[in-house]
Amino acid sequence: MSDKKGMFIDTSVCTGCKGCQVACKEWNKLPMADEIGLTGNSYDNTGSLSAVNWRHVKFIEQFSDDRSQERWLFMTDSCKHCQQAGCMEVCPTNAIIRTEFDTVYIDHDICIGCRYCVSGCPFGVISVDDIKGTAQKCTLCYDRLQDGQQPACAQTCPTDCIQFGDVDDLMKQADTKLELLKLNGNSEANIYGKSDVLGGLNVFYLLMDQPSVYALPENPQLPSKKQAKSYFMSVFGLIGIGLVGLLTFRANRMKQMAEDQHQIQG
């Protein structure tokens, strides 16, 4: 068995009960005030991941134009603990580390709250706590893993939508479930988080529709790739500006020479 631990999120059996949200907050001692009331957008009461919401249950309502057909999709979302983690790539103090379980963890004793990781994450997972002044996100219950326990959300989930274990074993399980769903006519079902997504996600998903329906990026990019593109665009821009300047200088020079020649002949 490998040391790569993670979670398989099977959205086909998620009921949107939010038990995982509550378990996450209780174990990690996160403030509960944001759980009171609703956003007005379906039954979503948190809206998104944040410094105080490390797990968020998404509600997606699908209706036909005449509202004669409907489908509700749910997805419990959190940090993906990417193999190629953008947050780790941009952290200037090495406060974001990879643990012995291959998960991505923020050391709050080293974090300076610079927010580079916020922009470096393509999934919008990380936020900086206004009071603590450090970056916050799911730790995959690192303290529980060290004691041989599974994350609080996985232990709480009543439908086993959240399954914890060795990533390689979980991926095999996900492939088997996907094949079964497709045989039953769920042609849109797919697995999000294989090696084509940032080298693989340690927290990956079996989706019942396309990733964009769940507000997941189809092709998330690392900050370095974006920077390389911006660098070349800047270089080409500077070359263009240089050429324009050179041509302008040459045109002005030719004009000046013509005027000087005209004065000599006059």
C-alpha positions in Angstrom: 0.0 0.0 0.0 1.2 3.5 -0.9 1.6 6.4 1.5 -0.5 8.6 -0.8 -3.7 9.3 1.0 -6.7 11.1 -0.3 -10.4 11.0 -0.9 -12.8 9.8 -3.6 -15.9 12.0 -3.8 -18.7 10.1 -5.4 -21.3 12.8 -6.3 -23.7 10.1 -7.5 -24.6 9.3 -3.9 -24.2 12.7 -2.3 -27.5 13.9 -0.8 -26.4 17.4 0.1 -27.0 16.8 3.8 -24.1 19.0 4.8 -23.0 16.7 7.6 -19.5 17.0 6.2 -19.6 20.8 6.6 -20.6 20.5 10.2 -18.1 17.8 11.0 -15.3 19.9 9.4 -16.2 22.9 11.5 -16.6 21.1 14.7 -13.3 19.2 14.5 -11.2 22.1 13.2 -12.9 24.6 15.6 -14.0 26.9 12.8 -16.7 29.6 13.6 -20.2 28.4 13.1 -21.9 31.8 12.6 -21.7 31.5 8.8 -23.8 28.4 9.0 -26.8 30.3 10.2 -29.3 31.4 7.5 -29.2 30.8 3.7 -27.6 32.6 0.8 -30.8 32.8 -1.2 -29.2 30.6 -3.9 -31.0 27.3 -3.5 -30.2 25.6 -0.1 -26.6 26.7 -0.2 -25.8 28.4 3.2 -22.0 29.0 2.7 -21.7 30.1 -0.9 -18.1 29.1 -1.4 -14.9 27.9 0.3 -13.3 30.5 2.6 -11.0 30.9 5.6 -13.8 29.7 7.9 -15.5 27.3 5.4 -13.0 24.6 4.5 -15.7 22.4 3.1 -18.6 23.5 1.0 -21.6 21.5 -0.4 -22.6 22.8 -3.8 -26.2 22.7 -4.9 -26.8 22.6 -8.7 -30.4 22.7 -9.9 -31.1 21.7 -13.5 -34.6 22.4 -15.0 -35.9 22.0 -18.5 -37.3 25.2 -20.2 -40.8 24.3 -19.4 -39.8 23.0 -15.9 -41.3 19.6 -16.6 -38.0 17.9 -15.9 -35.6 18.5 -13.2 -32.4 17.2 -11.6 -30.5 18.1 -8.5 -26.8 17.6 -8.3 -24.7 17.9 -5.2 -21.0 18.1 -4.6 -19.0 18.3 -1.4 -16.0 20.5 -2.2 -12.7 21.2 -0.5 -8.9 21.5 -1.2 -7.9 19.0 -3.9 -4.4 18.4 -2.5 -3.0 18.5 -6.0 0.1 16.6 -7.1 1.3 19.8 -8.8 0.1 22.4 -6.3 0.1 25.9 -7.5 0.0 27.2 -3.9 3.2 25.5 -3.0 4.8 26.8 -6.2 4.3 30.4 -5.3 4.8 30.4 -1.5 7.8 32.6 -0.7 8.4 31.2 2.8 7.9 27.4 2.1 5.0 27.5 4.6 3.0 25.2 2.3 4.5 21.7 2.5 3.7 18.2 1.4 3.2 15.8 4.4 4.2 12.2 4.8 0.7 11.3 3.5 1.3 13.3 0.3 -1.3 15.9 1.3 -0.8 19.7 1.1 -0.5 21.4 4.5 -0.1 25.1 5.5 2.2 25.7 8.5 0.7 28.7 10.1 3.8 29.4 12.2 5.7 30.2 8.9 2.9 31.7 6.8 3.1 35.5 6.5 -0.3 36.0 4.9 1.2 37.4 1.7 -1.8 35.9 -0.3 0.3 34.6 -3.2 -1.2 31.2 -2.6 -4.7 32.6 -3.0 -4.0 33.7 -6.6 -1.8 30.6 -7.2 -4.6 28.1 -6.6 -6.7 27.5 -9.7 -9.6 26.2 -7.7 -10.2 29.2 -5.4 -9.7 27.1 -2.4 -7.4 29.3 -0.2 -8.4 32.4 1.8 -6.5 34.5 4.3 -8.2 34.8 7.7 -8.7 38.5 8.6 -8.1 37.8 12.3 -5.4 35.2 12.2 -3.6 36.8 9.2 -2.6 33.4 7.7 -3.8 31.3 4.8 -6.5 28.8 5.6 -7.8 25.6 3.9 -8.6 22.0 4.4 -5.7 20.0 5.9 -7.4 16.6 5.2 -7.5 16.5 9.0 -3.7 16.0 9.2 -3.8 15.6 13.0 -6.3 12.8 12.7 -4.3 11.1 10.0 -1.2 11.1 12.3 -3.3 9.2 14.8 -4.5 6.6 12.3 -7.9 8.1 11.9 -9.8 9.2 8.7 -10.8 12.8 8.1 -13.9 14.0 10.1 -15.9 14.6 6.9 -15.4 11.0 5.6 -16.2 9.5 9.0 -19.5 11.5 9.2 -20.8 11.1 5.6 -23.9 8.9 5.9 -23.9 7.7 2.2 -20.1 7.1 1.9 -20.0 9.8 -0.7 -16.7 10.8 0.8 -14.3 7.8 0.9 -10.9 8.0 2.4 -7.9 5.7 1.7 -5.0 5.1 -0.6 -5.4 7.2 -3.8 -4.4 4.3 -6.2 -7.0 2.0 -4.6 -9.7 4.7 -4.6 -9.1 5.5 -8.3 -9.6 1.8 -9.2 -12.9 1.9 -7.2 -13.9 5.1 -9.0 -13.2 3.5 -12.4 -15.4 0.6 -11.5 -18.2 2.9 -10.4 -17.9 5.0 -13.5 -18.2 1.9 -15.7 -21.3 0.8 -13.9 -22.9 4.3 -14.2 -22.2 4.4 -18.0 -23.8 0.9 -18.4 -26.9 2.3 -16.7 -27.1 5.1 -19.2 -25.3 7.9 -17.4 -23.3 9.0 -20.4 -22.2 12.3 -18.9 -20.5 10.7 -15.9 -16.8 11.3 -15.7 -13.9 11.2 -13.2 -12.3 14.6 -12.5 -8.8 14.5 -11.1 -6.8 11.9 -13.0 -3.2 12.6 -14.1 -4.4 15.0 -16.8 -5.4 17.5 -14.1 -2.3 19.0 -12.4 -0.6 15.6 -12.4 -3.6 14.1 -10.5 -5.7 15.2 -7.5 -5.4 13.4 -4.2 -9.0 14.5 -3.6 -10.8 13.6 -6.9 -14.4 13.4 -8.0 -16.9 11.2 -9.9 -19.2 13.8 -11.5 -22.6 13.2 -13.1 -22.1 16.1 -15.6 -19.3 18.1 -17.1 -16.8 19.8 -14.7 -18.0 23.3 -15.7 -21.5 22.4 -14.4 -19.9 22.1 -10.9 -17.8 25.2 -11.4 -14.6 23.2 -11.8 -12.0 24.4 -14.3 -11.8 22.2 -17.4 -8.0 22.7 -17.7 -6.5 24.3 -14.5 -3.1 25.7 -15.0 -0.1 26.2 -12.6 1.0 29.8 -12.0 4.3 29.1 -13.7 2.6 28.3 -17.0 0.6 31.5 -16.8 3.8 33.4 -16.0 5.6 31.9 -19.0 2.8 32.9 -21.3 2.8 36.4 -19.8 6.5 36.6 -20.1 6.5 35.8 -23.8 3.7 38.2 -24.5 5.7 40.9 -22.7 8.8 40.1 -24.7 6.8 40.2 -28.0 5.2 43.4 -26.8 8.6 45.0 -26.1 9.9 43.9 -29.5 6.8 45.5 -31.1 7.3 48.7 -29.2 10.9 48.7 -30.2 10.1 48.2 -33.9 7.5 51.0 -33.8 10.1 53.3 -32.1 12.7 52.4 -34.7 10.4 53.0 -37.6 9.2 56.3 -36.1 12.8 57.4 -35.6 13.7 56.5 -39.1 10.7 58.3 -40.5 11.5 61.5 -38.5 15.2 61.2 -39.6 14.2 60.9 -43.3 11.9 63.9 -42.9 14.6 66.0 -41.3 17.1 65.1 -44.0 14.5 66.0 -46.7 13.9 69.4 -45.0 17.7 70.0 -44.8 18.1 69.2 -48.4 15.3 71.5 -49.4 16.9 74.4 -47.5 20.3 73.8 -49.2 18.7 73.8 -52.6 16.6 76.9 -51.8 
